[in-house]
């Protein structure tokens, strides 16, 4: 049975003209205060037009539990008693302890897109409220990375004129999906269609089949994903991106919930009773994302990557997804599917009491961190299944 789509929101979907006087900002400290809003947060993420799978509580709460990275502070914007915007942040420091506090979006390191789930029409007021918070209190810097095109927080570019630095980040190719499965194959490039037909015949002759994990199979598929992803990297003498126990523990929790209208999707290629390749996707808000994959190098001649990506696209169309996001990186195989490139952005904002030098230091430190993130991302994707 296909997951049911969320019902209509039970709260206002656009900001009234006098909304400024009707909203309030709550500061939520720590996990218990944020987890207590989980139901309203989930509903918010389901109806926020720019929200991605990486803004769901089932993704971000385990991310903090297993990976942490700072003190958790969440900005929650309410209209009367209704949650209309949510920004989970990690508080960190630049250099010495006396430096300004730096706030980054929760999920950094395991997410390809970051943003604040916000109801349509409330984005401008959310950015004004956040700008006022940045300007209040002690010196602070807000470092917002991996914002997708049209992000709710993009409005902060003009909310703090003269104190905002904007940087372009990694490309992320996206393929628009048709509304019917039977229209998917004809929409793909001709050479790819021919290859898919050939690869399918080879798979049938080898006795293999393509599957999608249900709740009972999730643990098996995830274990196979870890195994096959690591196999590629062991051949290079490297551990890969998922070798750390904390990272594996995070993904076990993040994939443990039964598949519903949003969340992880694990697709596999099974041969002789064993999973030889696994594609790890995330689905939410009409968007399917190719997160990572792995395959047993012994079966590379079957082109498991191409077969599984097409299988994942078909499953996404059945669920009503309108785009397949290949996420960060502009590898050549993505263009072979006809995907077009979008760019993420990074905004660095500072309060009046935080010096421009502090923001510059953050950019410099961020360049080093970005290299590490790209290395981790490369370790996630280069060991994957798309290189066939």
C-alpha positions in Angstrom: 0.0 0.0 0.0 1.3 3.4 -0.9 1.9 5.9 2.0 -1.0 8.3 2.5 -0.4 11.9 1.9 -0.7 14.3 4.8 -4.1 15.9 5.3 -4.7 19.6 5.0 -3.0 21.8 7.7 -5.1 22.6 10.7 -3.5 26.0 11.1 -3.2 29.2 9.0 -1.2 28.7 5.8 -0.4 32.3 5.2 0.7 35.1 7.4 -2.0 37.8 8.1 -1.1 41.4 7.6 -1.0 42.0 11.4 1.0 38.9 12.0 4.0 40.7 13.5 2.0 41.6 16.6 0.6 38.1 16.8 3.8 36.0 16.7 6.2 35.1 19.4 9.7 33.5 19.4 10.3 30.7 21.9 13.9 29.6 22.7 14.0 25.9 23.3 17.1 24.6 25.1 18.2 21.0 24.7 16.6 17.9 23.3 13.7 17.4 25.7 12.1 20.8 24.9 12.5 20.1 21.1 11.3 16.5 21.3 8.2 17.7 23.1 7.2 19.6 20.0 7.8 16.5 17.7 4.2 16.1 16.6 3.8 19.8 15.6 7.3 19.8 14.1 6.4 16.7 11.9 3.2 18.4 10.8 5.1 21.6 10.0 7.7 19.8 8.0 5.0 17.9 6.0 3.4 21.2 4.9 6.5 23.5 4.5 7.0 23.9 0.7 10.8 24.1 0.9 11.3 21.4 3.5 13.5 18.4 2.5 13.8 15.0 4.1 16.7 16.4 6.1 14.4 18.6 8.2 12.3 15.9 9.7 12.5 15.1 13.4 13.1 11.4 12.7 16.4 12.6 11.0 17.5 15.5 13.2 16.8 14.1 16.6 19.0 11.0 16.1 21.6 13.2 14.5 22.0 15.2 17.7 21.7 12.1 19.9 24.6 10.3 18.1 26.7 13.0 16.6 26.1 16.1 18.7 28.6 18.9 17.8 27.5 21.6 20.2 24.7 22.8 22.5 21.2 22.6 21.1 19.2 25.7 20.9 16.0 25.8 18.8 14.2 29.0 17.7 10.4 28.2 17.5 8.1 30.8 15.9 4.5 30.7 17.0 1.4 32.4 15.8 -0.8 32.3 18.9 -0.6 28.5 19.7 0.4 27.3 16.2 4.0 26.5 15.3 4.8 28.2 12.0 8.6 28.0 11.8 11.4 26.0 13.5 15.2 26.4 13.5 17.2 23.8 15.4 20.7 25.2 16.0 24.0 24.0 17.4 25.9 26.6 19.5 29.6 26.4 19.1 32.7 28.7 19.4 35.3 30.2 17.1 38.8 29.8 18.4 39.1 31.1 22.0 36.3 30.7 24.5 35.9 34.5 24.7 35.0 34.7 21.0 31.4 35.1 19.8 29.0 32.2 19.8 28.5 30.6 16.5 25.2 28.9 15.6 24.9 26.3 12.9 21.9 24.4 11.7 21.4 20.9 13.2 22.1 18.1 10.8 25.4 19.4 9.4 27.7 16.6 8.3 24.9 14.0 7.6 22.6 16.2 5.6 22.9 17.6 2.0 20.3 20.3 2.4 19.6 22.4 5.6 16.8 24.9 6.2 14.0 25.8 8.6 10.6 24.2 7.9 8.2 27.1 7.6 4.6 27.4 6.6 4.1 29.2 3.3 3.6 33.0 3.7 5.5 33.1 7.0 9.1 33.0 5.6 9.5 36.8 5.6 8.3 37.1 9.2 10.5 34.2 10.3 13.6 35.9 8.8 12.7 39.2 10.4 12.3 37.5 13.8 15.6 35.6 13.4 17.4 38.9 12.4 16.1 40.5 15.5 17.3 37.6 17.6 20.8 37.8 16.0 20.9 41.6 16.9 19.9 41.0 20.5 22.0 39.8 23.3 25.8 39.0 23.3 27.9 38.8 20.1 26.8 36.0 17.9 27.3 34.7 14.4 24.8 32.7 12.4 26.4 30.3 9.9 23.8 28.8 7.6 25.2 26.2 5.2 23.7 24.1 2.4 20.6 26.2 1.9 18.7 24.9 -1.1 17.2 27.2 -3.8 14.2 29.0 -2.4 15.1 28.2 1.2 12.9 29.8 3.9 16.0 31.3 5.4 17.2 32.9 2.2 15.4 36.0 3.2 18.1 36.7 5.7 20.2 38.0 2.9 18.3 41.3 3.1 17.2 41.2 6.7 20.7 42.1 7.9 22.1 44.5 5.3 25.9 45.0 5.5 26.3 42.1 8.0 25.6 39.1 5.7 28.1 37.2 3.6 26.7 35.0 0.8 28.7 32.1 -0.6 27.7 29.7 -3.4 28.1 26.0 -2.4 28.1 22.6 -4.1 26.0 21.9 -7.2 23.2 19.4 -6.9 21.7 18.0 -10.1 17.9 17.3 -10.1 15.8 15.4 -12.5 12.1 16.3 -12.9 9.8 13.3 -12.7 6.6 12.6 -14.6 3.3 11.9 -12.8 3.0 8.4 -14.2 5.4 5.5 -14.1 4.8 4.6 -17.7 6.0 8.1 -18.7 9.3 7.8 -16.9 11.3 5.6 -19.3 10.3 7.6 -22.5 11.4 10.8 -20.8 14.9 9.5 -20.3 17.7 10.1 -22.8 17.7 7.6 -25.7 21.1 5.9 -24.9 20.1 5.4 -21.3 16.9 3.8 -22.3 18.8 1.3 -24.5 21.3 0.6 -21.7 18.5 0.0 -19.2 16.8 -2.6 -21.4 20.2 -4.4 -21.9 21.0 -4.3 -18.2 17.6 -5.7 -17.3 18.0 -8.7 -19.6 21.4 -9.4 -18.0 19.9 -9.2 -14.6 17.2 -11.7 -15.5 19.7 -14.1 -17.0 21.8 -13.9 -13.8 18.7 -14.7 -11.7 18.6 -11.4 -9.9 15.7 -9.1 -9.0 15.2 -5.5 -7.7 13.4 -5.0 -4.4 12.3 -2.2 -2.0 12.6 -2.8 1.7 9.5 -2.9 3.9 9.7 -2.3 7.6 10.6 -6.0 8.3 13.5 -5.8 5.8 15.0 -2.5 6.8 17.7 -3.9 9.1 18.8 -6.4 6.5 19.0 -3.8 3.8 20.9 -1.3 6.0 23.4 -4.0 7.0 24.0 -4.9 3.4 24.4 -1.2 2.5 27.1 -0.8 5.2 28.8 -4.0 4.0 28.7 -3.2 0.2 29.7 0.4 0.7 32.7 -0.5 2.8 33.8 -3.2 0.3 34.5 -0.6 -2.4 36.6 1.4 0.1 38.6 -1.5 1.4 39.9 -2.1 -2.1 41.4 1.4 -1.8 42.7 0.8 1.7 40.3 3.4 3.2 37.5 3.1 5.7 34.7 5.0 3.9 32.1 7.4 5.3 30.1 4.9 7.4 32.8 3.1 9.4 32.3 5.1 12.6 30.0 3.4 15.1 28.3 6.6 15.9 27.4 7.2 12.2 26.1 3.7 11.8 24.1 4.0 15.0 22.6 7.3 13.7 21.5 5.6 10.4 20.0 2.6 12.3 17.8 4.9 14.3 17.0 7.2 11.3 15.8 4.3 9.2 14.0 2.4 12.0 10.6 4.1 11.7 8.1 2.4 9.4 8.0 4.0 5.9 5.2 6.6 5.7 4.6 9.7 3.6 8.2 10.7 4.2 11.5 9.1 5.3 14.1 6.6 4.2 13.7 4.2 1.3 16.1 1.4 0.8 16.2 -0.3 -2.6 18.2 -3.4 -3.3 19.4 -5.8 -6.0 19.3 -9.4 -4.8 21.3 -12.3 -6.3 21.3 -15.9 -5.2 19.4 -14.8 -2.0 21.9 -12.1 -1.0 21.7 -8.4 -1.4 24.5 -7.4 -3.8 23.7 -3.7 -4.0 21.7 -1.2 -2.0 20.5 2.3 -2.8 19.7 4.6 0.2 17.1 7.2 -0.6 15.0 9.7 1.3 11.6 10.9 0.3 9.6 13.9 1.5 7.5 16.7 0.2 7.3 15.5 -3.4 11.1 15.0 -3.5 13.1 11.8 -3.6 16.8 12.1 -2.8 19.6 9.7 -3.7 21.6 9.8 -0.4 24.2 7.0 -0.9 24.7 3.5 -2.2 27.0 0.5 -2.3 27.5 -2.6 -4.3 29.5 -5.8 -4.1 32.4 -5.2 -6.6 32.0 -8.8 -7.8 28.8 -7.8 -9.5 29.8 -4.6 -11.1 29.3 -6.1 -14.6 25.6 -6.1 -14.0 25.5 -2.3 -13.7 23.6 -2.3 -10.4 23.8 1.5 -10.0 21.9 2.3 -13.1 19.3 -0.4 -12.5 18.7 0.7 -8.9 18.5 4.4 -9.6 15.8 3.7 -12.2 14.0 1.4 -9.8 14.1 4.1 -7.1 12.8 6.7 -9.6 9.8 4.4 -10.4 9.1 3.9 -6.7 9.3 7.7 -6.2 6.8 8.4 -9.0 4.4 5.9 -7.5 4.6 7.9 -4.2 3.9 11.2 -6.0 7.4 12.6 -6.1 7.9 15.2 -8.7 11.7 15.4 -8.7 14.7 13.1 -8.1 17.5 15.0 -6.3 20.9 13.5 -6.9 22.2 15.8 -4.1 25.6 17.3 -3.9 28.2 16.7 -6.5 28.2 17.2 -10.3 29.4 13.7 -11.3 29.1 12.9 -15.0 26.7 10.0 -14.5 24.0 12.4 -13.2 24.0 14.3 -16.4 23.4 11.1 -18.3 20.0 10.9 -16.7 19.2 14.4 -18.0 19.4 16.1 -14.6 19.9 19.9 -14.4 22.1 21.6 -11.8 20.9 23.6 -8.9 23.3 25.4 -6.4 23.1 25.6 -2.7 24.2 28.7 -0.7 25.8 29.6 2.6 24.9 32.7 4.6 27.0 34.0 7.4 25.4 36.7 9.5 26.7 38.6 12.5 25.3 40.7 15.2 26.4 44.4 15.6 28.7 43.4 18.5 30.4 40.6 16.5 33.3 41.9 14.5 33.7 41.4 10.8 37.0 39.7 11.6 35.1 37.0 13.5 33.0 36.4 10.4 36.1 36.3 8.3 37.7 33.8 10.6 34.6 31.7 10.3 34.8 31.8 6.6 38.4 30.8 6.7 37.7 28.0 9.2 34.7 27.0 7.1 36.9 26.6 4.1 38.9 24.0 5.9 35.7 22.4 7.3 34.2 22.4 3.8 37.1 20.4 2.5 36.5 17.9 5.2 32.8 17.8 4.5 33.6 17.3 0.8 36.0 14.5 1.7 33.3 12.9 3.8 30.7 13.4 1.0 33.2 11.9 -1.5 33.6 8.9 0.8 29.9 8.5 0.9 29.3 8.7 -2.8 32.5 7.4 -4.4 32.0 4.1 -2.7 28.5 4.0 -4.0 26.8 2.3 -6.9 26.7 5.0 -9.5 30.2 4.5 -10.7 29.2 1.5 -12.8 
